[in-house]
Every structure is written in C-alpha cells, then in structure tokens.
Amino acid sequence: MKALRYYAPEDLRLEDIPEPECGPGEVKLRVRNCSTCGTDVKIRHNGHQNLTPPRTLGHEIAGEVVEVGAEVAARYGTEWRVGDRVQVIAAVPCGTCHECAKGWMAVCRNQTSVGYQFDGGFAEYMIVPAEVLRVDGMNLIPENVGFAEASAAEPMACAINAQELLGIEPGDTVVIFGAGPIGCMHIRIARGVHRCGPVYLVDVNAERLALSAKAVHPDEVIDASQVDVVERVLELTGGRGADVVITATAANVTQEQAIAMAARNGRISFFGGLPKTNPTITCDSNVVHYRQLHIHGANGSAPEHNRRALDYIATGRVPVEDLITHRLPLERVLDAFTIVENGEAIKVTVEP
C-alpha cells in the first residue's frame, strides 16, 4: 500500500509498504480522509521529538473498518463491525494517571499520539491501536456526516477544549488571532455553541484573511500588517477591550497583544504554541493583576471533545464542509503540505 513515511526533517517519502496486520486487540481501517494542519508542515521541516523514524504521518483521520481483532469486544466492551464509518482521536491519554483520573485527559502526563508514536492516516490502511480503543478513542461517524467532515473533528476538538476553559458568555466580544482553519472553527464554535457577540479576526496575511472571512463572516477583519491591532480593538469596543482573546497562531507578539487588548476580567487562550527556540513573551504583570485577567493554556483535546465535535458537525451547530477548500489524492500529499504552508487554503484534506 502507499503511505507517507517520515525519516528525518525534509525527508518525507511516499512509498510502498506492506499493509499492516490487525492484532487481536486492534481494528484495521481503510483510510478515507486524513486532513492536514500546520503541525504537519512543522514536522516536514523540523521533525518532532516524539517521532521515531520511519513513521507514517497523519493525525486527522476518518475511515472505514475493514477488520476487527478477535479480542476487541471482550477487552473494551465495544461492538465494532466491518463497514463501520469511524473517526479516530489524535492525542491518546493513558486513562490511568492522576490527570486522567481527575478527568483532565487533555493534559495526560503519559499522552501518546497517532501519527507520532503510532502510524497515522496518510496511508491507504492503518491500525487503530489498543491504546486508542482502551480510552474509547474511536467514534462512529453520524450518518449525515461525510468522511472529510469527520476528519475535521479532531482539530475542532482542540478548539472545543480551549473554549470550554474560557467561560464564553452570550454577547462577549471575541478576538481571534489566526485566519487558518482553526481560527475559522473558533469563530463558529464561539457563535454556534456559546452565542458570543461581535467577533474580530486578525491576521497578517490579507489574502488568507479574505478567504476565511468569506467563509465565516467575522464582524470585522483586522490586517495586523497594516494597523495597530490593540488600538483597533480598543476603538471597536469603545475603549473597553475584548472579553475573550484566542491566539490561534505561533507568533509571540500576538500573545503580548492579547494581554494588552483584554478587557477587565478578560479571558485569554494561548491556543497556538510558540517555537521552542523562542518560547517567551514580555508580560506586563500589572495589567494581568489590575484587570483581573485569566490566561489559559490549551493542549490538544480529550476523547470526549472529539465526540462533541462530531455532534456539533452533525447537528449543524458548527458546520465544517465549506471550510474544506482542497481535496487531494494521497499521491499529492506533499502538495497538500505546501498549500497549507503557503496559506492558499482553509482546510486541505487528503483522500487515500
């Protein structure tokens, strides 16, 4: 079968490898969609500490069950059948550590990931490992949801996790930094689930802003390469600032700007991680102190967030089909990475 294999930074190979064999406590999938994200681009250029080559990449996965291990039902209490349409989590909690026992599976200290420690979905077939099935990490796709939409449930789950920590209230003014697919999903979740007020979308790429704005219709787009973002947000809010700010980008300055523009009792999500070579920002601690700001990290998602994402898609509360602007065959998977890197699309999905 064809699979995209990681060997080293700048050494990704689409090659023929044997189809994986399904163990007694595993499920084998025919991958139907595996979508791409900015992390895939980072791995292409810089690798990742959790990747041991060779490894099949891809972590936003939807597919069809083609084989069920003989012990799956007895081990996990789940009745999977050949032909079932399923979505697979990316971040895999252990289910037994202190954090998991507290219900904090998104910050499991023993977390592993599909496409990192386990072979992922940029392939014709893949194995859903016991570690995923043990934590109920494979979800049946609702009948009215396509494979491509279901593959978007994983990144949406990450956004759901972040927003759940922010306590967004009806009418809140929300600022989203980053006009990529995650930024678009954040807008739709804030509106469709939390019934927020005005939403302002910020980016430094005018073309990307225009593309995303056409899809999700923020109340205003702010080109940070042309205007002072903090000053503009203060103008738009009558000097009060934003109730909620989400930095869905890996730029240090956006985190500093988020603090500067937050209203009293404002909530901030540092959603996008910063480069490991430059992970610090300058924070005016007195602004945090006197405005009583709440700054949250956001680390991936838990299995429950993936199930909730599928429900939001199925019920239309958070539509994603129109965000999928490019569909490419597996033979063009590296082209998909390039399209993402160049900001030429909202969401790119690969169809093996």
ABEGO torsion letter per residue (X at the ends): XBBBBBABBGBBBBBBBBBBBBBAABBBBBBABBBBBAAAAAAAAAEBAABBOBBBBEABBBBBBABBBAAAAAAAGBBBBBGBBBBBBABBBAGABAAAAAGBAAABAABBBBGBABBBABBABBBBBAAAAAAGABBBBBAABBAAAAAAAAAAAAAAAAAAAAGBBBGBBBBBBEABAAAAAAAAAAAAAAGBBBBBBBBABAAAAAAAAAAAGBABBBBAAABBAAAAAAAAAGGAEBABBBBBBABAAAAAAAAAABBBGBBBBBABBBBAABABBBBBAAAAAAAGBBBBBBBEBBAAAAAAAAAAAAAGABBAAAABABBBBAAAAAAAAAAAAAGABABBBBBX
